[in-house]
Amino acid sequence: MLARQSQLPAYWKDNFRASRADVEYLFSLFLEEELPLTNREMALRLIQWRLTQEADAIRRVIERGQVYTPKQEYSMGQELLFPALGYASGTVIADRDGENPDYGAFRVVTVEFEDKKRRDFAAALQTDHKLNDAPSGDFGVTSETQDAEAILAEAGENIIDAIEARLVEEDDAVYFGGRWFLRSLMADINVGQMHLAEAMLDIGGGGPIATADLVNDLDLAKNIPQPLKEFSLDVALSEDERFDEVGPRGCVWWFLKRLEPADVTKPPEQIVYEPIPYQREQVRGELAQVEYDIDDEYSDLPPPAQPADQVTLTLIYPHRRAGTLPLTSRAAPLFPTADEASRVIFTFFDAQTQQEFKAWVVRDGRFVAGMGEYYRTHKLPIGAYVTLKRTEDPARLIIDFESHKARSEYIRLAIPQNNKLTFANFKRSIGAGYDELLALGAEDIAGVDTIWQQTHRNKRVSLVDIMRDLMPELSKLNPQNAVHAKTLYSAVNVIRRCPPGPIFSALVTRPEFENAAGPYWRLSG
């Protein structure tokens, strides 16, 4: 069984480009079936079509007797097919006598291929040759569908990229939610129907409402397939600034932007990080390990090679204060979101109360909003371990923490004093597992907020200034008169949002800080 051009790895992996004929074929599918197609569906159908086209072309040539074999004679201008060359085709452009006494009298024909390359081949050869056996009738193909699936599995990314690159140049092609269709064939959505969709969302508290639940009340033409109705409405809503698509991957849900929670449309200022330049290469060894353990969402750590089904986060002050959850490198894969959605609604199942609640994933802000009530209900301290677990429903996660009977424990308490943040150890009742190095309490929230505002407004107060003020306060609580790098990170974030990198870099590079031992540091002198 001989390989065809389409069965050569380079044909799909390296050389595939979507042609005008390919685009016309895809457009014909849209016209005939009236259904949007995903990238994968288009790629699979196009592969099958190309395989069929190639097989048909081979059959036509073979039926005309134009498969090259050395024993036959050929004339000028004759088109030949070469099974041994992956069914490449070429045209005879020259003919001459052969010169090899071992083979007797024979001819040599020169063939020019489609890429303009030329090669010589024997013709009218009387001696035996393996190429004189005609190819089998299946042309090297047993199942086009089976071959298409295998090709897609092997080279699907390249094929899909090539199709997308061509479709984005087509004015009539429209994309939404992982599917493509033609704008000229979509259902008409008029102004009145858009107002009706807005009213339905308004009545529903802003949403979320699935497209299918909206479209059924819009009185669209009955002869339009339901998937096309939904796709047409999705496109119309996505192009209207009143509406926001908030569904997780695989779901299309709509919400009214004007009714979205304030901390979703504008991130709480306590969790907003204003980037600080620092020497990244200085953060290594134990400090790099501490940064990895913290997994701050702004550390830009590489995502895990294999996403976990369960992730434990540690709650720091900014997120506890704002009622948010960090979207860290390890946690982010638990929240699959569509490419178009910057804000997505997820359902959390509270493992402690067996109740569900909604929360918002704000991808560009790197946080999950809507956690405040959960924190207050369970009285979670700063430094608490919060665990997220994947479920079979990608839009639903289990949230839990290490719960135990409340007991009195000593923790650092942040105390505003003379426009500065001081710390002291106090006993407080705690009923959750926590990281002792990150844990701290803050009871005078208004006072802490005042210091945070002053620090936030006064751009002359640098990160190093904040570290110099906090280190003596934290060091006095430790018998060795030093502070752990993780504890310093936690305290800095009470009055300025900052990932570990700039803090740890300053510890290493600034002369006013010296290493006490391991990850412990103090002011020098």
C-alpha positions as a Python dict, from the first residue, in 0.01 Angstrom:
ca = {
    (1, 'M'): (0, 0, 0),
    (2, 'L'): (160, 325, -113),
    (3, 'A'): (136, 661, 68),
    (4, 'R'): (-53, 949, -87),
    (5, 'Q'): (51, 1315, -52),
    (6, 'S'): (-201, 1363, 230),
    (7, 'Q'): (-47, 1075, 423),
    (8, 'L'): (293, 1237, 437),
    (9, 'P'): (350, 1406, 779),
    (10, 'A'): (480, 1729, 624),
    (11, 'Y'): (162, 1773, 420),
    (12, 'W'): (-43, 1856, 733),
    (13, 'K'): (218, 1960, 988),
    (14, 'D'): (441, 2186, 780),
    (15, 'N'): (282, 2262, 444),
    (16, 'F'): (-91, 2288, 511),
    (17, 'R'): (-252, 2619, 418),
    (18, 'A'): (-623, 2685, 387),
    (19, 'S'): (-692, 2757, 20),
    (20, 'R'): (-972, 2951, -145),
    (21, 'A'): (-1128, 2616, -236),
    (22, 'D'): (-1116, 2513, 131),
    (23, 'V'): (-1295, 2830, 237),
    (24, 'E'): (-1560, 2782, -30),
    (25, 'Y'): (-1612, 2425, 88),
    (26, 'L'): (-1661, 2540, 450),
    (27, 'F'): (-1898, 2813, 337),
    (28, 'S'): (-2099, 2552, 146),
    (29, 'L'): (-2131, 2352, 468),
    (30, 'F'): (-2268, 2656, 651),
    (31, 'L'): (-2514, 2717, 368),
    (32, 'E'): (-2634, 2358, 342),
    (33, 'E'): (-2650, 2267, 711),
    (34, 'E'): (-2732, 2608, 866),
    (35, 'L'): (-2531, 2520, 1174),
    (36, 'P'): (-2229, 2692, 1333),
    (37, 'L'): (-1920, 2472, 1353),
    (38, 'T'): (-1640, 2451, 1607),
    (39, 'N'): (-1277, 2472, 1503),
    (40, 'R'): (-1242, 2099, 1551),
    (41, 'E'): (-1554, 2022, 1348),
    (42, 'M'): (-1436, 2241, 1062),
    (43, 'A'): (-1089, 2089, 1065),
    (44, 'L'): (-1224, 1732, 1065),
    (45, 'R'): (-1467, 1801, 783),
    (46, 'L'): (-1201, 1979, 579),
    (47, 'I'): (-954, 1694, 625),
    (48, 'Q'): (-1219, 1444, 512),
    (49, 'W'): (-1299, 1662, 212),
    (50, 'R'): (-935, 1691, 107),
    (51, 'L'): (-886, 1316, 142),
    (52, 'T'): (-1192, 1256, -73),
    (53, 'Q'): (-1080, 1511, -332),
    (54, 'E'): (-738, 1354, -353),
    (55, 'A'): (-876, 1001, -377),
    (56, 'D'): (-1118, 1107, -652),
    (57, 'A'): (-837, 1274, -847),
    (58, 'I'): (-625, 960, -819),
    (59, 'R'): (-911, 743, -938),
    (60, 'R'): (-972, 964, -1239),
    (61, 'V'): (-607, 951, -1342),
    (62, 'I'): (-588, 575, -1291),
    (63, 'E'): (-905, 523, -1491),
    (64, 'R'): (-741, 710, -1778),
    (65, 'G'): (-447, 470, -1761),
    (66, 'Q'): (-199, 740, -1666),
    (67, 'V'): (-34, 577, -1363),
    (68, 'Y'): (339, 567, -1430),
    (69, 'T'): (493, 224, -1482),
    (70, 'P'): (835, 175, -1648),
    (71, 'K'): (701, -73, -1907),
    (72, 'Q'): (462, 171, -2076),
    (73, 'E'): (534, 428, -2347),
    (74, 'Y'): (437, 794, -2300),
    (75, 'S'): (383, 1089, -2530),
    (76, 'M'): (465, 1457, -2501),
    (77, 'G'): (219, 1651, -2284),
    (78, 'Q'): (82, 1338, -2120),
    (79, 'E'): (-6, 1372, -1751),
    (80, 'L'): (132, 1099, -1525),
    (81, 'L'): (71, 998, -1165),
    (82, 'F'): (357, 855, -953),
    (83, 'P'): (235, 632, -664),
    (84, 'A'): (591, 580, -543),
    (85, 'L'): (625, 959, -496),
    (86, 'G'): (316, 999, -285),
    (87, 'Y'): (88, 1017, -590),
    (88, 'A'): (258, 1332, -715),
    (89, 'S'): (152, 1426, -1068),
    (90, 'G'): (359, 1566, -1355),
    (91, 'T'): (361, 1627, -1729),
    (92, 'V'): (590, 1469, -1988),
    (93, 'I'): (794, 1749, -2149),
    (94, 'A'): (1073, 1553, -2326),
    (95, 'D'): (1141, 1205, -2469),
    (96, 'R'): (1469, 1042, -2577),
    (97, 'D'): (1640, 705, -2620),
    (98, 'G'): (1778, 537, -2311),
    (99, 'E'): (2148, 446, -2295),
    (100, 'N'): (2213, 137, -2081),
    (101, 'P'): (2305, -193, -2248),
    (102, 'D'): (2199, -389, -1939),
    (103, 'Y'): (1834, -295, -2000),
    (104, 'G'): (1815, -325, -2376),
    (105, 'A'): (1618, -74, -2580),
    (106, 'F'): (1409, 171, -2369),
    (107, 'R'): (1308, 534, -2360),
    (108, 'V'): (1370, 815, -2107),
    (109, 'V'): (1097, 1073, -2046),
    (110, 'T'): (1147, 1400, -1862),
    (111, 'V'): (859, 1493, -1632),
    (112, 'E'): (789, 1837, -1488),
    (113, 'F'): (600, 1832, -1156),
    (114, 'E'): (363, 2091, -1009),
    (115, 'D'): (649, 2251, -815),
    (116, 'K'): (839, 2296, -1149),
    (117, 'K'): (1102, 2040, -1056),
    (118, 'R'): (1202, 1797, -1332),
    (119, 'R'): (1302, 1430, -1319),
    (120, 'D'): (1384, 1160, -1574),
    (121, 'F'): (1204, 823, -1579),
    (122, 'A'): (1244, 505, -1781),
    (123, 'A'): (970, 416, -2033),
    (124, 'A'): (908, 119, -2266),
    (125, 'L'): (1135, -83, -2034),
    (126, 'Q'): (1129, -454, -2124),
    (127, 'T'): (1302, -590, -1813),
    (128, 'D'): (1117, -668, -1491),
    (129, 'H'): (1068, -383, -1244),
    (130, 'K'): (869, -366, -917),
    (131, 'L'): (692, -48, -1029),
    (132, 'N'): (528, -236, -1316),
    (133, 'D'): (277, -378, -1066),
    (134, 'A'): (-28, -150, -1069),
    (135, 'P'): (-136, -4, -733),
    (136, 'S'): (-426, -166, -552),
    (137, 'G'): (-776, -29, -601),
    (138, 'D'): (-800, 124, -255),
    (139, 'F'): (-528, 379, -340),
    (140, 'G'): (-374, 344, 4),
    (141, 'V'): (-697, 444, 183),
    (142, 'T'): (-904, 211, 397),
    (143, 'S'): (-1125, 466, 577),
    (144, 'E'): (-1122, 839, 509),
    (145, 'T'): (-1301, 915, 837),
    (146, 'Q'): (-1056, 706, 1033),
    (147, 'D'): (-764, 875, 858),
    (148, 'A'): (-914, 1219, 924),
    (149, 'E'): (-941, 1151, 1298),
    (150, 'A'): (-580, 1034, 1310),
    (151, 'I'): (-459, 1336, 1111),
    (152, 'L'): (-651, 1573, 1338),
    (153, 'A'): (-501, 1411, 1647),
    (154, 'E'): (-151, 1444, 1501),
    (155, 'A'): (-160, 1786, 1332),
    (156, 'G'): (-486, 1944, 1450),
    (157, 'E'): (-329, 2254, 1603),
    (158, 'N'): (-157, 2354, 1278),
    (159, 'I'): (-466, 2279, 1071),
    (160, 'I'): (-698, 2478, 1300),
    (161, 'D'): (-456, 2772, 1309),
    (162, 'A'): (-443, 2774, 927),
    (163, 'I'): (-822, 2766, 897),
    (164, 'E'): (-866, 3045, 1152),
    (165, 'A'): (-600, 3260, 984),
    (166, 'R'): (-796, 3236, 659),
    (167, 'L'): (-1143, 3287, 808),
    (168, 'V'): (-1049, 3605, 997),
    (169, 'E'): (-979, 3760, 656),
    (170, 'E'): (-1333, 3681, 539),
    (171, 'D'): (-1577, 3965, 605),
    (172, 'D'): (-1873, 3728, 619),
    (173, 'A'): (-1718, 3483, 868),
    (174, 'V'): (-1810, 3544, 1232),
    (175, 'Y'): (-1676, 3373, 1544),
    (176, 'F'): (-1823, 3338, 1893),
    (177, 'G'): (-1792, 3089, 2174),
    (178, 'G'): (-1562, 2854, 1988),
    (179, 'R'): (-1789, 2834, 1679),
    (180, 'W'): (-1789, 2986, 1330),
    (181, 'F'): (-2069, 3077, 1090),
    (182, 'L'): (-2159, 3326, 816),
    (183, 'R'): (-2304, 3660, 917),
    (184, 'S'): (-2517, 3674, 601),
    (185, 'L'): (-2692, 3350, 701),
    (186, 'M'): (-2758, 3437, 1062),
    (187, 'A'): (-3105, 3501, 1203),
    (188, 'D'): (-3202, 3869, 1214),
    (189, 'I'): (-3213, 4011, 1568),
    (190, 'N'): (-3391, 4347, 1566),
    (191, 'V'): (-3377, 4637, 1812),
    (192, 'G'): (-3703, 4535, 1980),
    (193, 'Q'): (-3575, 4187, 2047),
    (194, 'M'): (-3256, 4325, 2200),
    (195, 'H'): (-3462, 4546, 2432),
    (196, 'L'): (-3668, 4242, 2527),
    (197, 'A'): (-3352, 4047, 2611),
    (198, 'E'): (-3239, 4336, 2831),
    (199, 'A'): (-3576, 4342, 3007),
    (200, 'M'): (-3561, 3968, 3075),
    (201, 'L'): (-3216, 4003, 3230),
    (202, 'D'): (-3331, 4305, 3429),
    (203, 'I'): (-3620, 4109, 3576),
    (204, 'G'): (-3377, 3828, 3659),
    (205, 'G'): (-3158, 4057, 3866),
    (206, 'G'): (-2912, 4107, 3584),
    (207, 'G'): (-2857, 3736, 3519),
    (208, 'P'): (-2703, 3502, 3455),
    (209, 'I'): (-2940, 3360, 3195),
    (210, 'A'): (-2843, 3105, 2932),
    (211, 'T'): (-2889, 3194, 2566),
    (212, 'A'): (-3143, 2915, 2517),
    (213, 'D'): (-3366, 3066, 2788),
    (214, 'L'): (-3348, 3410, 2627),
    (215, 'V'): (-3395, 3312, 2264),
    (216, 'N'): (-3714, 3115, 2317),
    (217, 'D'): (-3904, 3432, 2411),
    (218, 'L'): (-3777, 3643, 2119),
    (219, 'D'): (-4021, 3504, 1859),
    (220, 'L'): (-3761, 3425, 1592),
    (221, 'A'): (-3861, 3252, 1268),
    (222, 'K'): (-3967, 2893, 1334),
    (223, 'N'): (-3778, 2750, 1034),
    (224, 'I'): (-3439, 2851, 1178),
    (225, 'P'): (-3256, 2568, 1359),
    (226, 'Q'): (-3230, 2622, 1734),
    (227, 'P'): (-2846, 2621, 1741),
    (228, 'L'): (-2843, 2895, 1475),
    (229, 'K'): (-3097, 3101, 1670),
    (230, 'E'): (-2878, 3082, 1978),
    (231, 'F'): (-2559, 3159, 1787),
    (232, 'S'): (-2721, 3460, 1617),
    (233, 'L'): (-2838, 3596, 1952),
    (234, 'D'): (-2496, 3532, 2108),
    (235, 'V'): (-2327, 3737, 1836),
    (236, 'A'): (-2581, 4018, 1865),
    (237, 'L'): (-2548, 4036, 2245),
    (238, 'S'): (-2167, 4021, 2229),
    (239, 'E'): (-2164, 4326, 2001),
    (240, 'D'): (-2389, 4529, 2233),
    (241, 'E'): (-2220, 4706, 2525),
    (242, 'R'): (-2515, 4644, 2754),
    (243, 'F'): (-2445, 4272, 2780),
    (244, 'D'): (-2163, 4064, 2925),
    (245, 'E'): (-2098, 3696, 2855),
    (246, 'V'): (-2018, 3540, 3194),
    (247, 'G'): (-2041, 3164, 3141),
    (248, 'P'): (-1752, 2925, 3213),
    (249, 'R'): (-1605, 2726, 2926),
    (250, 'G'): (-1877, 2524, 2756),
    (251, 'C'): (-2160, 2748, 2885),
    (252, 'V'): (-2291, 3076, 2743),
    (253, 'W'): (-2459, 3288, 3011),
    (254, 'W'): (-2550, 3655, 2983),
    (255, 'F'): (-2554, 3935, 3240),
    (256, 'L'): (-2636, 4304, 3230),
    (257, 'K'): (-2316, 4501, 3279),
    (258, 'R'): (-2491, 4780, 3469),
    (259, 'L'): (-2608, 4531, 3734),
    (260, 'E'): (-2276, 4355, 3785),
    (261, 'P'): (-2127, 4388, 4138),
    (262, 'A'): (-1906, 4691, 4190),
    (263, 'D'): (-1603, 4484, 4292),
    (264, 'V'): (-1632, 4292, 3963),
    (265, 'T'): (-1637, 4591, 3730),
    (266, 'K'): (-1376, 4779, 3937),
    (267, 'P'): (-1133, 4567, 4142),
    (268, 'P'): (-1109, 4661, 4513),
    (269, 'E'): (-810, 4889, 4549),
    (270, 'Q'): (-659, 4676, 4830),
    (271, 'I'): (-582, 4396, 4583),
    (272, 'V'): (-457, 4610, 4294),
    (273, 'Y'): (-81, 4583, 4244),
    (274, 'E'): (109, 4870, 4086),
    (275, 'P'): (420, 4698, 3944),
    (276, 'I'): (751, 4771, 4116),
    (277, 'P'): (1073, 4720, 3917),
    (278, 'Y'): (1317, 4483, 4087),
    (279, 'Q'): (1607, 4250, 4018),
    (280, 'R'): (1434, 3920, 3960),
    (281, 'E'): (1758, 3721, 3939),
    (282, 'Q'): (1837, 3812, 4302),
    (283, 'V'): (1542, 3608, 4430),
    (284, 'R'): (1688, 3259, 4450),
    (285, 'G'): (1755, 2976, 4691),
    (286, 'E'): (1539, 2979, 5003),
    (287, 'L'): (1369, 3305, 4907),
    (288, 'A'): (1267, 3160, 4570),
    (289, 'Q'): (1121, 2859, 4751),
    (290, 'V'): (930, 3086, 4988),
    (291, 'E'): (790, 3277, 4690),
    (292, 'Y'): (683, 2949, 4529),
    (293, 'D'): (514, 2836, 4852),
    (294, 'I'): (320, 3163, 4876),
    (295, 'D'): (209, 3143, 4511),
    (296, 'D'): (101, 3507, 4494),
    (297, 'E'): (-110, 3576, 4186),
    (298, 'Y'): (132, 3853, 4081),
    (299, 'S'): (445, 3639, 4110),
    (300, 'D'): (385, 3520, 3752),
    (301, 'L'): (499, 3169, 3838),
    (302, 'P'): (466, 2914, 3556),
    (303, 'P'): (145, 2709, 3573),
    (304, 'P'): (184, 2344, 3676),
    (305, 'A'): (257, 2101, 3394),
    (306, 'Q'): (-36, 1891, 3512),
    (307, 'P'): (-323, 2094, 3666),
    (308, 'A'): (-426, 1956, 4004),
    (309, 'D'): (-780, 1856, 4099),
    (310, 'Q'): (-732, 2019, 4439),
    (311, 'V'): (-544, 2337, 4534),
    (312, 'T'): (-488, 2498, 4875),
    (313, 'L'): (-452, 2876, 4894),
    (314, 'T'): (-341, 3088, 5187),
    (315, 'L'): (-550, 3395, 5265),
    (316, 'I'): (-357, 3723, 5295),
    (317, 'Y'): (-489, 4052, 5433),
    (318, 'P'): (-581, 4231, 5105),
    (319, 'H'): (-805, 3944, 4992),
    (320, 'R'): (-957, 3893, 5339),
    (321, 'R'): (-1032, 4264, 5356),
    (322, 'A'): (-1174, 4286, 5003),
    (323, 'G'): (-1369, 3959, 5017),
    (324, 'T'): (-1178, 3812, 4724),
    (325, 'L'): (-975, 3502, 4645),
    (326, 'P'): (-643, 3515, 4453),
    (327, 'L'): (-634, 3357, 4107),
    (328, 'T'): (-287, 3209, 4146),
    (329, 'S'): (-84, 3004, 3899),
    (330, 'R'): (-196, 2682, 4068),
    (331, 'A'): (-558, 2785, 4125),
    (332, 'A'): (-632, 2940, 3784),
    (333, 'P'): (-660, 2605, 3596),
    (334, 'L'): (-953, 2512, 3823),
    (335, 'F'): (-1154, 2792, 3659),
    (336, 'P'): (-1188, 2705, 3286),
    (337, 'T'): (-1314, 3015, 3107),
    (338, 'A'): (-1398, 3093, 2746),
    (339, 'D'): (-1152, 3312, 2556),
    (340, 'E'): (-1410, 3590, 2515),
    (341, 'A'): (-1508, 3611, 2883),
    (342, 'S'): (-1311, 3838, 3114),
    (343, 'R'): (-1567, 3800, 3395),
    (344, 'V'): (-1717, 3458, 3468),
    (345, 'I'): (-1969, 3333, 3724),
    (346, 'F'): (-1885, 3011, 3909),
    (347, 'T'): (-2072, 2814, 4173),
    (348, 'F'): (-1901, 2723, 4499),
    (349, 'F'): (-2024, 2436, 4714),
    (350, 'D'): (-1944, 2505, 5079),
    (351, 'A'): (-1825, 2173, 5222),
    (352, 'Q'): (-1889, 2298, 5577),
    (353, 'T'): (-2251, 2410, 5539),
    (354, 'Q'): (-2347, 2202, 5231),
    (355, 'Q'): (-2477, 2525, 5075),
    (356, 'E'): (-2397, 2680, 4736),
    (357, 'F'): (-2314, 3038, 4650),
    (358, 'K'): (-2208, 3230, 4339),
    (359, 'A'): (-1875, 3401, 4288),
    (360, 'W'): (-1717, 3594, 4000),
    (361, 'V'): (-1385, 3511, 3838),
    (362, 'V'): (-1222, 3830, 3706),
    (363, 'R'): (-945, 3697, 3487),
    (364, 'D'): (-771, 4023, 3397),
    (365, 'G'): (-774, 4126, 3765),
    (366, 'R'): (-645, 3785, 3879),
    (367, 'F'): (-906, 3739, 4150),
    (368, 'V'): (-1238, 3582, 4244),
    (369, 'A'): (-1496, 3824, 4385),
    (370, 'G'): (-1790, 3751, 4613),
    (371, 'M'): (-1609, 3568, 4894),
    (372, 'G'): (-1673, 3815, 5178),
    (373, 'E'): (-1980, 3643, 5322),
    (374, 'Y'): (-1801, 3308, 5317),
    (375, 'Y'): (-1508, 3451, 5515),
    (376, 'R'): (-1738, 3621, 5767),
    (377, 'T'): (-1959, 3315, 5812),
    (378, 'H'): (-1665, 3092, 5899),
    (379, 'K'): (-1460, 3365, 6073),
    (380, 'L'): (-1153, 3280, 5868),
    (381, 'P'): (-835, 3450, 5991),
    (382, 'I'): (-566, 3606, 5775),
    (383, 'G'): (-331, 3320, 5690),
    (384, 'A'): (-612, 3063, 5676),
    (385, 'Y'): (-579, 2766, 5439),
    (386, 'V'): (-861, 2761, 5181),
    (387, 'T'): (-896, 2451, 4964),
    (388, 'L'): (-1061, 2435, 4622),
    (389, 'K'): (-1162, 2101, 4468),
    (390, 'R'): (-1265, 2026, 4113),
    (391, 'T'): (-1601, 1858, 4045),
    (392, 'E'): (-1746, 1687, 3738),
    (393, 'D'): (-1923, 2015, 3658),
    (394, 'P'): (-1657, 2260, 3529),
    (395, 'A'): (-1872, 2552, 3650),
    (396, 'R'): (-1884, 2422, 4009),
    (397, 'L'): (-1606, 2393, 4268),
    (398, 'I'): (-1600, 2266, 4625),
    (399, 'I'): (-1455, 2513, 4876),
    (400, 'D'): (-1335, 2404, 5218),
    (401, 'F'): (-1095, 2488, 5502),
    (402, 'E'): (-933, 2311, 5797),
    (403, 'S'): (-1210, 2341, 6053),
    (404, 'H'): (-1161, 2262, 6422),
    (405, 'K'): (-1315, 2361, 6755),
    (406, 'A'): (-1226, 2722, 6826),
    (407, 'R'): (-935, 2763, 7066),
    (408, 'S'): (-733, 3059, 7197),
    (409, 'E'): (-402, 3107, 7018),
    (410, 'Y'): (-142, 3381, 7011),
    (411, 'I'): (-129, 3570, 6681),
    (412, 'R'): (25, 3896, 6563),
    (413, 'L'): (-224, 4183, 6584),
    (414, 'A'): (-180, 4482, 6353),
    (415, 'I'): (-238, 4798, 6559),
    (416, 'P'): (-256, 5145, 6396),
    (417, 'Q'): (-66, 5394, 6611),
    (418, 'N'): (47, 5749, 6528),
    (419, 'N'): (-12, 5690, 6156),
    (420, 'K'): (213, 5383, 6167),
    (421, 'L'): (142, 5013, 6181),
    (422, 'T'): (264, 4840, 6495),
    (423, 'F'): (233, 4475, 6599),
    (424, 'A'): (182, 4289, 6924),
    (425, 'N'): (99, 3929, 7021),
    (426, 'F'): (-252, 3874, 7154),
    (427, 'K'): (-466, 3568, 7224),
    (428, 'R'): (-758, 3525, 6989),
    (429, 'S'): (-1011, 3246, 6934),
    (430, 'I'): (-945, 3066, 6604),
    (431, 'G'): (-1136, 2775, 6453),
    (432, 'A'): (-949, 2718, 6128),
    (433, 'G'): (-610, 2590, 6018),
    (434, 'Y'): (-366, 2863, 5917),
    (435, 'D'): (-5, 2940, 5823),
    (436, 'E'): (157, 3080, 6140),
    (437, 'L'): (409, 3279, 5938),
    (438, 'L'): (138, 3460, 5737),
    (439, 'A'): (-121, 3489, 6014),
    (440, 'L'): (-205, 3823, 6168),
    (441, 'G'): (-512, 3996, 6304),
    (442, 'A'): (-656, 4340, 6240),
    (443, 'E'): (-938, 4461, 6464),
    (444, 'D'): (-917, 4836, 6404),
    (445, 'I'): (-1006, 4804, 6036),
    (446, 'A'): (-1084, 5172, 5998),
    (447, 'G'): (-743, 5265, 6141),
    (448, 'V'): (-565, 5019, 5913),
    (449, 'D'): (-760, 5155, 5615),
    (450, 'T'): (-648, 5506, 5704),
    (451, 'I'): (-280, 5405, 5701),
    (452, 'W'): (-335, 5215, 5376),
    (453, 'Q'): (-492, 5524, 5215),
    (454, 'Q'): (-208, 5747, 5331),
    (455, 'T'): (51, 5505, 5194),
    (456, 'H'): (-145, 5461, 4873),
    (457, 'R'): (-175, 5835, 4810),
    (458, 'N'): (180, 5931, 4909),
    (459, 'K'): (388, 5809, 4615),
    (460, 'R'): (705, 5921, 4794),
    (461, 'V'): (666, 5635, 5043),
    (462, 'S'): (862, 5354, 4879),
    (463, 'L'): (841, 4980, 4939),
    (464, 'V'): (1179, 4996, 5117),
    (465, 'D'): (1043, 5272, 5346),
    (466, 'I'): (753, 5046, 5441),
    (467, 'M'): (985, 4751, 5503),
    (468, 'R'): (1214, 4964, 5725),
    (469, 'D'): (914, 5072, 5936),
    (470, 'L'): (768, 4724, 5973),
    (471, 'M'): (1080, 4512, 6040),
    (472, 'P'): (1153, 4646, 6392),
    (473, 'E'): (789, 4599, 6489),
    (474, 'L'): (786, 4241, 6364),
    (475, 'S'): (1134, 4154, 6490),
    (476, 'K'): (1048, 4246, 6850),
    (477, 'L'): (796, 3960, 6855),
    (478, 'N'): (1070, 3707, 6780),
    (479, 'P'): (1331, 3603, 7043),
    (480, 'Q'): (1603, 3614, 6775),
    (481, 'N'): (1503, 3972, 6689),
    (482, 'A'): (1447, 3875, 6325),
    (483, 'V'): (1149, 3833, 6095),
    (484, 'H'): (1069, 3556, 5850),
    (485, 'A'): (1049, 3670, 5486),
    (486, 'K'): (697, 3526, 5459),
    (487, 'T'): (584, 3723, 5767),
    (488, 'L'): (731, 4043, 5627),
    (489, 'Y'): (544, 3982, 5300),
    (490, 'S'): (218, 3936, 5490),
    (491, 'A'): (268, 4256, 5693),
    (492, 'V'): (368, 4470, 5393),
    (493, 'N'): (46, 4369, 5220),
    (494, 'V'): (-162, 4515, 5499),
    (495, 'I'): (-73, 4864, 5378),
    (496, 'R'): (54, 4808, 5022),
    (497, 'R'): (-28, 4533, 4774),
    (498, 'C'): (294, 4370, 4666),
    (499, 'P'): (399, 4018, 4560),
    (500, 'P'): (703, 3858, 4725),
    (501, 'G'): (948, 3931, 4439),
    (502, 'P'): (1013, 4304, 4499),
    (503, 'I'): (1019, 4253, 4877),
    (504, 'F'): (1265, 3965, 4864),
    (505, 'S'): (1482, 4140, 4606),
    (506, 'A'): (1507, 4442, 4837),
    (507, 'L'): (1612, 4216, 5126),
    (508, 'V'): (1901, 4083, 4918),
    (509, 'T'): (2014, 4402, 4744),
    (510, 'R'): (1959, 4680, 5000),
    (511, 'P'): (2236, 4745, 5259),
    (512, 'E'): (1989, 4823, 5541),
    (513, 'F'): (1876, 4460, 5552),
    (514, 'E'): (2086, 4167, 5665),
    (515, 'N'): (2025, 3796, 5672),
    (516, 'A'): (1991, 3652, 6022),
    (517, 'A'): (1970, 3286, 5927),
    (518, 'G'): (1793, 3104, 5645),
    (519, 'P'): (1475, 3297, 5551),
    (520, 'Y'): (1498, 3526, 5857),
    (521, 'W'): (1603, 3890, 5817),
    (522, 'R'): (1659, 4200, 6029),
    (523, 'L'): (1763, 4563, 5993),
    (524, 'S'): (2141, 4593, 5975),
    (525, 'G'): (2333, 4779, 6243),
}
